[in-house]
Amino acid sequence: MQLSPTTVKFCHNTWSLSAQVQLVKHEDGKTYLITDQTPFHPVSHIWPDHPADRGQIKIEENAYSVVDCLVGAVELSTQALHVDKAIPVKRDEFGWAFVVVHVLNEEVSPEAGSVVKLEVDKAYQQALSRGHSAGHLAYLALNKVLVEGGYWRKKADRKDPHGNYDFNSYAQETSFVSEDLCVDQYRIGKTLRKRGLNSADMLNDIDTLAVKVNDQLATWLAKGSAVAMECQGNALTNSRYWHCDLGEEAPAVIPCGGTHVQSLTEYAAITVTLTVKDAQNIEMRTCVTAA
């Protein structure tokens, strides 16, 4: 059969579906299973902030746990599969198809063209979604608090969707989502200080900043706004955007490939803690209490 890019359904509130097997590869006792469509979200090989979904695949009468879910790229002329960090091309490279690779911990060999059942662990995916959306809200709140508090002495070129100077974009080193949690690491070096951030004041006021960020988050959550994902196509490589109207000058629209909540009513609370790790590094932990 002609292999095609995986149609992804993880932004469509789909946790179970039947799909056609496109390709099966074995490596080190594991099976790499690729289907024509999937509800599973894979961990990105470029920015691995959001973990892979969990779940199972039913092949005939047997159910197999999906122990990992990765991005793959298939060279169409040879059917060679390259997985995760081994992918040698950029997305949408001619002659290649980007696919979702379901990893099983044993060797199974369903025939190409056969139909299997894919079932995502819904509760786990939703916990990741709450953590990821909370991370977006937290950084927007931090950006706003820093601007309103006068922590910028110069105009910054980068602005976030609300028009505030984008501290998050300038300073973020890593971001990792887990169940009902997002942890961001920020670095405040010479470059950021030259851009106009009053970093010494920020570090001195870190506890006060956390209180203000949490107050802002509470204000936004009280609005109970809807959250929507705009998908510019059904392929893994198509752009996806997180949308939420928080009552600011403009709705927040953020490029993002993860899974997310559908509404702020899914939160009872979001609580941020800010910790100074050293003179140049800050950690923001965003913890969720689910509704």
C-alpha positions, 0 to 999 in steps of 0.5 A: 500500500502507498504510505501516507503521513499520519492523520492525527486526531489528538486535537479533536477530543478523540481517544479511541478509533480504528485505523489501518496498518501502514508499516511495521518495523522491528528493532531490539525486540520492539515493534514500531507500528504506523497507522493511517490515523491515530489519537495518540500524541507523540513526543516531539523530536525537536522540542520534547516538552510534552510527553507521549500519550499512553494507551493500548493497541488491539490487534485481532483479539490481543491488546498491547500496551503502547510504551512510547509514541514517537515522531518518525519520517519514512523515505517513500522510495525505500520505505526506510523508517527514521525515528525521533533524533535519527530523523535526517530531514526537515518536516515536509521534505519532498519524498518523505512522510512524517508519521506517528510511531507507536512503540510496543514492547514486543514483536508483533506483525500485523499485515499492512492494510489490516485494521487495528483499534487504538485506545489512548489513556484518556485520564493521563492525556487530560492531566497532561493537557491541564499541565500544558495549558496551565503553562501557557497561562502562567507565562502570559501572567508572568509577562504581564506582571513584569510589564505592569511592575516596571521591570523593563527599562527599555522597549522590547522587540518581542511581545506576547499575544497580549502585547506584553514584553515576552520575557518567556520567549527571551528567557526560557531554556526548557519547559517540561509538562507532566501530569497537572504540572509544567516546569519552566527554566529561565535564564537571565543573562547579560543579553536579557539585561542588555535588552532592558530587563531589571533582573536584579529587581526581579530576583529581589522581588521573586516572592511578590511576583509569584503572588501577583502571577497567582492573582492574575491567574485566579482572575483569568480562571474566573472567566471560565473561557473556552480553549480551542485548538486551530489545526491548519491541516490533519498531518503531524507537520501542520501548524496548530494554535492554542486559542483563549480569550482572557479578556485582555486587549486581544485573545491569546493565540500561541503556536503549540503542538501539544494537547490542551484543555477545552475550557478554563472550567477544567481548573479549580486552581492554578498555582505558580511558584518562582524559585531563584536557582542562582544569580542567573536562573529561575524556575517556575513551577505551575501546579494544577488543581483539577476541577 
